[in-house]
Amino acid sequence: MNDQVNYLAPVAALSATDRSSFIWKCYAHVVGAILAFAAIEVYLFQSGVSAAIAAPMLNNWYLVLGAFVLAGFGATHVAHRVQSISAQYAALAVFVVFESLIFAPMLYMAYRIEPGMIDSAAGVTVLGCVGLVATAMITGRDFSFLRGMLVWGGMLAMGGIVASMIFGFQMGTWFSVAMIGFAGAAVLYDTSNIMHHYPQDKYVAASMQLFSSIALMFWYILRMFMNRD
């Protein structure tokens, strides 16, 4: 049966009922991934794991940042290649745990600076993503043309991070602003793919891709809040 997965029609070719069902499944899994992420972070804080891993990870901050960017690329790769539903769920679970560990030192540092900062950054992220998703759904446009820009933007971002490690300069507020814009474009692109291009059985993989872009936006919004303070 798995050999037939790649031959399923994209959601745009389905009936309105099936298309609506697919889209709602995707967003339900995105919400589930966000709630799981939040629950893991609460556990990491309460158990003291966040404090224990914060120091060694913050001493290698650029490695953490690089791991975060690579995780996003990994989510894209897996979302387009994983076939069975069980494998999609396994990939989503691993990705959520991995993202939680990567976020732990920055969330710990933000909490130490100002506890309310995390809630503020999360609120801005939610509002931004809701607006972008609504834009894609209301207009019904296919934003697949953003793919080339996202590939080049991701490569430039990774190059900037590597250059900052080699030459010792800081990636300031403007880099965070640029990456928030990049993440916004990624949310539009992912939402468009959910509406137009994913096959009917890829709702878990599609949700992982969108969750990755939302996490990217949250990361840089929180980073901008921290730089401001």
Order of alpha helices (4+ residues) and beta strands (2+ residues): alpha-alpha-alpha-alpha-alpha-alpha-alpha-alpha
